[in-house]
Amino acid sequence: MNEEKKHDELNHLFAHLQGQWDTEEPPLGHHKRFMDRLEEKQQPRKKGIFWVITPVAAAVIMVLGLAFIFVNRPTDHEVALNNMSAKTRETQEYFNMVIKKELAKVAREDSPETRKLVQDTQARMNGLEADYNKLVNELNTKGESKKILHAMITNLQTRISFLEHVLTEIENIKKIKENYHESNT
């Protein structure tokens, strides 16, 4: 009985909607056009080389832009040099030139006998350089003062004296090596 009731309700619904159905047929070729569009959407679109090059070019431009920003940014030393008086700048440049020459001499003396000494020297020089950079930052924030300048010059002099001492030690090691070889031959 329940099925008859459902059947009657459906008949009543369809009777009520009689004449409201769209019964027209689509124009000729509609089915073919529909299927063609459907196939078109299912096939991956062929993208030209433009679609490949554009993201690569954008990435390259972004990397170059960032590199330009970081490369052209002045270092703390450059900022400090700009904040120093001409005489102070000249003194600092002189000390830095001497330190570079002495460091190059130490690096040239690197051998199995002196390797430990050279490595220790580089580590100590890095520590002195870090201290110097702190002084440069202080100079940039507080401005040029006698106390800061004196500390900077003392740091530079300490580095030069240390490098000269290391070179003397290296010469002593070389002499000991020569004397050992002379006595064994």
Salt bridges, closest charged atoms under 4 A:
ASP36 OD2 - LYS32 NZ 3.21
GLU102 OE2 - LYS105 NZ 3.30
GLU109 OE1 - LYS174 NZ 3.01
ASP110 OD1 - ARG115 NE 3.33
GLU113 OE2 - LYS177 NZ 3.44
ASP120 OD1 - LYS116 NZ 3.46
GLU129 OE2 - HIS77 NE2 3.45
GLU129 OE1 - ARG159 NH1 2.44
GLU138 OE2 - LYS142 NZ 3.59
GLU169 OE2 - HIS165 NE2 3.95
GLU171 OE2 - LYS174 NZ 3.62
